[in-house]
Amino acid sequence: MLHILFVCTGNTCRSPMAKAIYAERSVEYGIRSIFSSAALGFCDDSTVSKNAVIVCNEIGIDISGHKPRILRQRDLDITDIFVVMTNYHAETLMNIGVPKNKIYILGGGVPDPFGSDLITYRRCRRYIENAIDELCRYILKKEEEGSLKESEDNEPYPEAN
């Protein structure tokens, strides 16, 4: 089964929104996958951003129960596609041994809305929505080409503590 991990700095805004939007869109595109999200940075005792919850609720998606979590070794072992929000995230993953061909920069890069107003979060969510459609088309194309190597592990990602 295809394992997809959405990665950002704190796992409080962009990656939880992207994961939740992907959850809906992947069904529409007929993509079978196991997916989650994680932080590259510090996220101990943090919570999902209130504004991220609000803007996702506006499109009928509830992320209020999301618990941020840090990237773990198991994630590195089973993930087929790391969907990152910036070039920095991509470089960080490559520096810890993730092959470049397993990294996908969502929409060419998603600016961090952390600490911003609702207008900025809405703009970010719309950007992510469009970028998730691009991601789904990319996955379908790679599957069609047979160039997407899937993990043989069908276990889900570990949850936040």
N, C-alpha and C positions, 0 to 999 in steps of 0.2 A: 504494500500500500504506500502511496506517496505521502511523505511527511513534509509539511510546510511549516516553517517557523517565522513569524513576524517579529522583527527585532528593532528596538529603538533604544534610546538612552535610559529611560526610567520605567518604561512599561506602564505609564499612567495615562497617556494621551493617544499618540499616533498608532502604536502597534495594537493596543486593544481595539481601537476603532477599525483598523484595517482587518484584524482577525474577525471581528463581528460582521463586517460588511462582506468579507470573503465567505463567511459561513452561509450567507444567503445566496450570493452570486454563484458560488461553486455549484450549488444545487441547480440553479437555473442553467448553467453551462454543462451540467452532467459530469462534473469532475468529482471523482471519489478520492478523498484524501483524509488524512489525520492532520490536524493543525492546532497551533497554539501560538502564544506570544511570550516574549521574554525581554529582559533588560540587559544591556551591556554595562550600565552604570549601577550606582547604588540605589536600591529600592526597598531597603529594610523598613518595615512598618509604614510604608507609604500606601496611599489609596488611589484609586482611579480618579482622574480629574473630574470635578463637578461639572465643568463646562463640556467635557467630552461626553458625559452621561446625558446632559441636556440636549446636545446637538444630535446624538444618536437616537434619543427618544423621539425627536422631531421626525425621524424617518421610520419609526416603529421598531427600533432596535434597542434592546435593554442591555447595557453593559454595567449596570450598577453593582452587580455581584462580582465584577472582575477584581481579582487580587493580584497585584503586581508581583512578579517573580524574576529572579536573576537567572541568566543563562547558566546552564549546568553541563557537565561533561556528557551526560546522556543525550542532551539536545544535540551536541556536536556529533555524537556517534550515529544518531538515527535520522537526522534531517537531510532531506534530498534537495530542498530549495530553502535558502535563507532569504527572506524578503526583508530587506533593510530600508531604512528611511533616508539615509544619506551616504555619500562617498566615505565619510569618516567611519560609519558603521561597517561598511564593506572592508575598508582598510584594516580596521580593528580585527575583524573576523579572519582576514587573510594572515594577519600577524600571529594569530594563534593556530594557524594551520588549516583553515577552511579553504579548499580550492576555489579559485575565482569562478569556475564554471558552475558552482553551486550557489552563487550569490546573485540575487536579482535586486536592483535598486528600484524601488516602487516609484513609478512615474518620473524617473530620472532624479528623484529627490523630493522629499516632503518636508517643508519647513516646520519647525517645532512651534506649536501654538502655546506651549506651557506658560502659564501666567498671564495669558492674553484674554481679551474680551470675547464675548459670544460671536461677534462678527468674524473674528479671526478663526475661531474654532469651526464655524460654519464653512468658511472658505476652505479650511483644511479638510473637513469632512467631504466636501464636494470634490476636492482634488483627489482624495483617497478613493471615493466612489468611482471616478473615471479611471484611475490608475488600476483599481482592482479588475475592472473589465479588461484592460490591457493585459494584466497578469493572467487572467483566465484564458484569453486568446493565446498568449505565449505558451501556457501549459498545454493546451490542446494541440498547438502546432508541434511542440516538442514530443508529445505523445504520439502524434501521427507520424512524425519522422522516425520514431523509435530511438531518439537521442536522449531521452530522459530516463536515467537509471533510478529505479525505486528501491528503497530499503526493503529487505525481506522481513523486517521486524514490523509486526502489525499492532504493537502495543501503543497505547496513547502516551502523550507527553506527561511528565510528572506535573502535578498541580503545585500551586504556591503553598508554602507552609502556613 
